[in-house]
Amino acid sequence: MTRGKKSNNESFFERVYDVTKLIPTGRVTSYGAIANYLGSRQSARMVGWALNSCHTRPDFIPAHRVVNRTGLLSGKHHFGNSTTMQQLLENEGIVIEDDIVVDFKDKFWDPAKELR
């Protein structure tokens, strides 16, 4: 990597963070929806990797608002303990039952539609 230039992964991660910051309070999106918006439909897992490492950043990235495609809190173990992600979402008015967002379709925020 050339000094002062970002690698492709770093650039992708930054783009993931930029989109994640735009998720409104009280809404959720999926790893795949972010990947799709970024033009990389097959990169949902890479979106997850980016969000798993965002806790080292000085700015706040609301990674708790990103769930899997069925509304499951699949990344909950990356928040210090198994209930933190749920607590953060519930603080925003999102109801969680058995680690799944209730009314997922109503709470879903699709960046491809919302950020046209």
Secondary structure as UniProt FT lines:
FT   TURN            3..4
FT   HELIX           8..20
FT   TURN            21..22
FT   TURN            25..26
FT   STRAND          28..30
FT   HELIX           31..37
FT   TURN            38..39
FT   TURN            41..42
FT   HELIX           44..52
FT   HELIX           54..56
FT   HELIX           63..65
FT   STRAND          66..67
FT   TURN            69..70
FT   TURN            74..75
FT   HELIX           76..78
FT   TURN            82..83
FT   HELIX           84..91
FT   TURN            92..93
FT   STRAND          96..97
FT   TURN            98..99
FT   STRAND          100..101
FT   TURN            102..103
FT   HELIX           104..107
FT   HELIX           111..114
//
